[in-house]
Amino acid sequence: MTSEVDLITRLLQVINDDIVPLTAAGVAEGNKLFGAAILDKRDLSVVIAETNNEIDNPLWHGEVHALKKFYELPRSERPSTSDCLFLATHEPCSLCLSAITWTGFDNFWFLFSHTDSRDSFAIPHDLRILQEVFGVAPGGYARSNAYWSAHAITEELAALPPAQAAPLQAQVSALRQTYDQLSSDYQASKAENDIPLA
């Protein structure tokens, strides 16, 4: 059984080592900074990691693009979604929440919240769509429901003893700096792409 500390350590490692390099390349092409990975619950190995690819298709959000690539794996190499952990760099939008649900995951984890996406990364669409289309106030969707449970890494860290949380908080701070730079790069170039909700 993996401890909470070991799990969070691994999730942060996957973001840093597997997702960030893909996202940096994607942002350089004009995509947003959202990414995702699917991990095998048994050993937390990465099954697939991907990033946003909206310049090819506005539906290829980081999470949906990861799912697309996941289902392109040969069936013999693709574990059941019930045996996987879903990791998103940012709290999934309504499109991605639905995709995670329809594909049968019973969980997802995320690092940055919808509020972070709006306030820190200047991408307000997740919260605006939830409010305008679904009438859901910020943070108002059910994080625990009949389909899945959602876990905010920062909230899980806050519940740990300070001695255990401190080194992980340092990793989160470093990742935030990385994503701040990716955000600056994206914002500086987004006028050059034709993503509908840039």
Summary of the structure (lengths in Angstrom):
residues: 198
radius of gyration: 16.0
end to end distance: 41.3
largest distance: 47.5
contacts: 616
relative contact order: 0.16
helix: 53%
strand: 15%
